[in-house]
């Protein structure tokens, strides 16, 4: 018997889980199984488009229960952090004090002075919370630049001895690090929130790509030779990576 919901389509809605608000996208597709994922911008459910009303309700009830089990991860992923003057920002081994003032200036600005991050924010502009996050990332990146360059140099000398060009810190949401064919290494400022040994692992991972630009068995052997316990640090990132953010 034909189902009641036999058309490919997408439904978009907002979900509120104990005050955590986030978009939910439900995709009805030509598929046989059900898949869930938490993306950068939404929580996604993909399921077969040819469903009866009873089947559809069963999947949606299951999906709602699944969402509730992801409460902490969703909080870290979608809850907007707010900052006030006097707040402490702990990044790795360093603690910064925030000094935030509202400004009539057209652009936002910030600087680090004697351990105090001074931000001048025009709150009349939209997305000023995002502006604060961006400024914090840039300021902390500048403060940590020499430290990361030193780590790259030491770990490279110790394990690889490969040519490295530029080392940069910038905010990225999808990768902890990257390596270009020209020898440029990029690391996410989010990584700075991780323990030192985890930071070392990501650096070793990217340095190994200077020899093997892939994730082949040879690549992982290089990583293991430099850091035998690397899987522990990968596990830490998978379990705690969502907490590493501004």
Secondary structure by P-SEA (a helix, b strand, c coil): ccccccccbbbbbbbbcccbbbbbbbbbccccbbbbbbcccbbbbbbbccccaaaaaaaaaaaaaaaaaaaaaaaaccbbbbbcccbbbbcccbbbbbbbbbcccccccccccccbbbbbbcccccaaaaaaaaaaaaaaaaaaaaaaaaaaaaaaaacccccccbbbbbbbccccccccccbbbbbbcccccccaaaaaaaaaaaaaaaccccccaaaaaaaaaaccaaaaaaaaaaaccccccc
